[in-house]
Amino acid sequence: MKTVKLEDEKLGLEEVINIARKEPVLVLTPDGKEFLISEADDFEKEVEALRGSPTFQKFLDERLRGKGTFPLEEVEKEIEKELAERGKSSK
């Protein structure tokens, strides 16, 4: 898998697609968003390639370490709190 950091490499869509013809492309935007581009009609081939890709496995490991999980109850409380605050500020 090839990683393209748009902040460092100014590639057009056609260039990214040409890379994706050969291997999946992980596109990192300057604002931190990540997009994976790969040929759509050969899913099984892509799954097998990603399983054997040290780069992709490293990417998954980093994401696993970098993000925590939150209990659903905690998320619900946060939403309720925000809704309550919005209700107070609109009066």
N, C-alpha and C positions, 0 to 999 in steps of 0.2 A: 504494500500500500504506500502511496506517495502522499506526503503531507504538504499542502500549499498554504503558506501564511500570506494572506493578501496584503498585510501590512508591509511585508518584505518583497513579495513578488507581485508585480502588476500584470497578471495574466487575464486575458479575455476569456469569455465563455467557450469559444471555439478551441482555444488552447487547452483549457481544462478538460473538455470533452475528448480531445485527442489523447490526452494522458489516460483518461478513464477507459478508452478503448483497449488499453493494455493492462491496466490495473486499477483497483479502486482508488479514489482520491478523497482524502480528508481535507476539506477546505476550512481554514480558520480565519474568521473575519476580524477586523481590527477591534470590534466591540466584544470579542470573546465568544461569539457564536460558532458552532461547529456544524458542518454539513458533510455528509458522505455521498459521493457521487460514484455510481458504478453502472455498468450495463444492466438493464432491467430484465432482459429475457433469458438470462442464464443464472438463475438464483442458486441452484445447487453447486455450480462451479464456483460462484463467489463465496458461498458458505465454506466450502472446502479450502479455498485459497486463504480466507481470513483465519480459519482455524490454524493453518500452518504458517501464518505470518507473525514473526516475532514483533514486528512494529505494531501490529494491531493488538496483539496480546499485551504489549507494554502499555498501549493507549488505554485498554480496558482496565489494567491494573492501576494506572494512575487515576482514572476516573473513580474507581472503587475506593481508593484511599482518600481522594479529594473531597468526596461529598458524603455527608452523613444522611441518615434517615430521620424522619420525624414521625412520631405517633400521630395517628389520625385525630385523636382527641385534641392534641396540641394545635394542629392546623385548624380544627373547628373552633377552638377557643379564640385563636388569632383572628379568624374571619368574623366571629361574633363581636369581638372587641372593635375591629375596624368599622363594622356596620353601625355599632352603637355610637362611635365617635363621629361618623358621617351624619347620623341622625341628629346629634346635638349641634353640629356646626351648621346644619341647614335651617335651623329654627331662628 
